[in-house]
Amino acid sequence: MSGDMRLTTERLVLRPFTAADAPAFAAYRSDPDVARYQGWEAPFSLADAEEFVREVGPADPTAAGWYQFAVEADGVLVGDVGVGLHLNLMQADIGYTLATAYQGRGYATEAVRRVLAHLFEERGLHRVSAECDARNERSARLLARLGFRQEGHRVRNTWMKGEWTDDLLFGLLATEWPAAADHGR
């Protein structure tokens, strides 16, 4: 399978990135509120965005490594969901980013839920993991809403943007997924 994967929900299309996405991608990644708990620095240049979409656009979502879904609502790029597929092809890490203007509308929950359904129901993965900065309460609540279990709290574990930060670790097993998918609706 190539990078032409498309997943849909009632309101969203999750698809490969294209060159046309670079300006909107750079814009939301340049927002200090969006970048606060992420590994990149704001502003995020258009050149970096163009390089990113050039690299991830043709990636194979079924191969080990990171695949990034562009999240589109009403024809507008509103965020992204990344899936880091382990070498064993049975486990993955997941991450997500949403433009500030589109937060608080359920888009992140809807997008991540659709990706989880794809990973568990269509691809047969055993486990999906996630982690977030412990200060990012909205992200931790989203993971809990989708059925993730908090499995750890690494104190002052990550040096990021000039300070030590705590990491929260989450996990979700395929055997927990159907109930988790229903619980978070």
C-alpha positions in Angstrom: 0.0 0.0 0.0 1.3 3.4 -0.8 0.8 6.8 0.8 -2.7 7.2 -0.9 -4.5 6.1 2.3 -7.7 8.1 3.1 -9.8 7.6 6.2 -13.1 9.5 6.6 -15.5 10.4 9.5 -18.7 12.3 9.5 -16.9 15.6 9.4 -13.3 14.9 8.5 -11.0 13.4 5.9 -7.7 12.0 7.0 -5.4 11.8 4.0 -1.8 12.1 2.9 -0.2 15.5 3.0 0.2 17.4 -0.3 2.4 20.3 -1.3 -0.7 22.6 -1.1 -0.9 21.9 2.7 2.5 23.5 3.5 1.3 27.1 4.2 -1.6 26.0 6.6 0.8 23.4 8.2 3.4 26.1 8.8 0.7 28.5 10.1 -0.7 26.2 12.8 2.7 24.9 13.8 3.9 28.5 14.2 1.2 29.2 16.8 3.0 29.3 20.2 -0.1 27.7 21.9 0.0 24.8 19.5 3.8 24.4 19.7 3.9 24.8 23.5 4.0 21.0 24.4 5.5 19.8 21.1 9.1 19.1 20.1 9.3 21.9 17.5 9.9 25.6 18.0 7.6 28.3 16.8 7.7 29.9 14.4 7.7 26.9 12.0 9.0 28.1 8.7 7.3 27.6 5.3 10.5 26.0 4.0 10.4 23.5 6.9 6.7 22.8 6.2 7.4 22.3 2.5 10.2 19.9 3.3 8.0 18.0 5.8 5.1 17.5 3.4 7.5 16.5 0.6 8.9 13.8 2.9 5.7 12.5 4.5 3.3 12.8 1.6 4.5 9.7 -0.3 5.2 7.6 2.8 3.8 4.1 3.2 1.3 4.0 6.1 1.8 0.2 6.4 5.6 0.3 6.7 7.4 0.6 10.0 8.2 4.2 10.9 6.1 7.4 11.2 3.2 8.2 8.9 1.4 11.5 9.2 -2.2 11.9 8.3 -3.4 15.4 7.3 -6.7 16.2 9.0 -9.1 18.1 6.8 -12.5 19.7 7.7 -14.6 21.3 5.0 -11.6 21.4 2.6 -9.3 23.1 5.1 -6.2 21.5 6.8 -7.0 21.7 10.5 -4.3 19.4 12.0 -2.5 16.1 11.7 -2.3 12.7 13.4 1.0 10.8 13.4 1.3 7.0 13.7 4.7 5.5 14.5 4.4 1.9 13.5 6.9 -0.3 15.3 9.2 -2.7 13.4 7.0 -5.7 14.5 4.0 -4.0 12.7 1.8 -5.0 15.7 2.3 -1.9 17.9 2.2 1.9 17.3 2.7 5.2 18.9 0.2 8.0 18.1 0.4 11.7 18.3 -1.8 14.6 17.2 -1.8 18.3 16.6 -4.8 20.6 15.9 -4.9 24.2 14.9 -6.1 26.5 17.7 -9.1 27.7 15.7 -10.4 24.2 15.4 -9.8 23.0 19.0 -12.8 22.5 21.3 -15.0 21.2 18.5 -14.3 17.4 18.9 -12.2 17.2 15.8 -9.1 15.8 17.6 -11.2 13.1 19.3 -13.0 12.3 16.0 -9.7 12.1 14.1 -7.8 10.0 16.7 -10.8 7.7 17.2 -10.9 7.0 13.4 -7.2 6.3 13.3 -7.5 4.0 16.3 -10.4 2.1 14.6 -8.2 1.8 11.5 -5.2 0.5 13.5 -7.2 -2.0 15.6 -10.1 -3.1 13.4 -8.6 -2.9 9.9 -4.9 -3.5 10.5 -5.1 -5.8 13.5 -2.6 -4.0 15.8 -2.2 -5.3 19.3 -1.4 -2.1 21.1 -1.2 1.7 20.6 0.8 4.0 23.0 0.8 7.7 23.4 2.6 10.2 25.6 2.2 13.8 26.4 3.6 16.6 28.5 2.0 16.3 32.0 1.0 20.0 31.8 -1.1 19.3 28.6 -4.3 18.4 30.4 -6.4 18.6 27.3 -4.3 16.0 25.6 -4.4 13.7 28.6 -8.2 14.1 28.8 -8.5 13.2 25.1 -6.5 10.0 25.6 -8.6 9.0 28.6 -11.8 9.8 26.7 -10.7 7.4 24.0 -10.1 4.6 26.5 -6.3 4.9 27.0 -5.0 3.9 30.4 -2.3 6.1 32.0 0.5 3.7 32.5 3.2 6.0 33.8 4.4 9.4 34.9 8.1 10.1 34.2 9.1 13.0 36.4 11.4 15.7 34.9 12.2 13.3 32.1 12.3 15.4 29.0 14.5 18.5 28.4 12.4 20.7 26.1 12.5 24.4 25.4 14.9 25.2 28.3 13.2 23.2 31.0 12.7 19.7 32.4 9.2 18.4 31.8 7.2 15.5 33.1 5.8 12.9 30.6 2.6 11.0 31.0 2.6 7.5 29.3 -0.6 6.0 28.0 -1.6 2.6 26.4 -4.5 1.0 24.8 -4.8 -2.7 23.8 -6.9 -4.1 21.0 -8.9 -6.2 23.4 -9.9 -2.9 25.2 -10.7 -1.0 22.0 -14.4 -1.9 21.3 -15.5 -0.9 24.7 -13.2 2.2 24.6 -14.6 3.3 21.3 -18.1 3.1 22.7 -17.2 4.7 26.0 -15.8 7.9 24.5 -18.8 8.8 22.3 
